[in-house]
Amino acid sequence: MNIKQDGAGASGLTWFKSSYSSSEGGMCVEVASDPTAIHVRDSKHAQGPQLAFHIREWGAFIGGLRAGEFDA
């Protein structure tokens, strides 16, 4: 996992709000992908820090969620 500050490297990405985020302005997460990584950021701070997960790391995380390995 990498942490990018101030939206660095985020130009050209197409961001999508999580389907679990409400439209009421609460806690929202946005994701974007490129050929090697999944990027995650807080929608209220689009120019702030963001996380970048290698495709394999992201796949393992999602697999763990589906298997119930993490508490919500």
BELHU-V471753 format. One record per backbone hydrogen bond with DSSP energy under -1.0 kcal/mol. CO is the residue of the C=O (numbers start at 1). NH is the residue of the N-H. E is the energy in kcal/mol with one decimal. If there is no record, write none. Layout:
BEGIN
co = (CO CO)
nh = (NH NH)
e = (E E)
END
This chain:
BEGIN
co = (2 4 5 7 10 16 18 28 29 30 31 32 36 37 38 39 40 41 42 45 48 50 51 52 53 54 55 56 57 58 59 60 61 62 63 64 65)
nh = (52 50 8 10 13 31 21 43 18 41 16 39 55 34 53 32 51 30 45 48 7 4 40 2 38 58 59 60 61 62 63 64 65 66 67 69 68)
e = (-2.6 -2.4 -2.2 -2.4 -1.9 -2.9 -1.6 -1.6 -3.3 -2.2 -2.5 -3.6 -1.6 -2.3 -3.2 -1.9 -2.8 -2.6 -1.4 -2.1 -1.3 -3.0 -2.7 -2.6 -2.7 -2.6 -2.4 -2.2 -2.3 -2.8 -2.4 -2.2 -2.2 -2.5 -1.8 -2.8 -1.2)
END
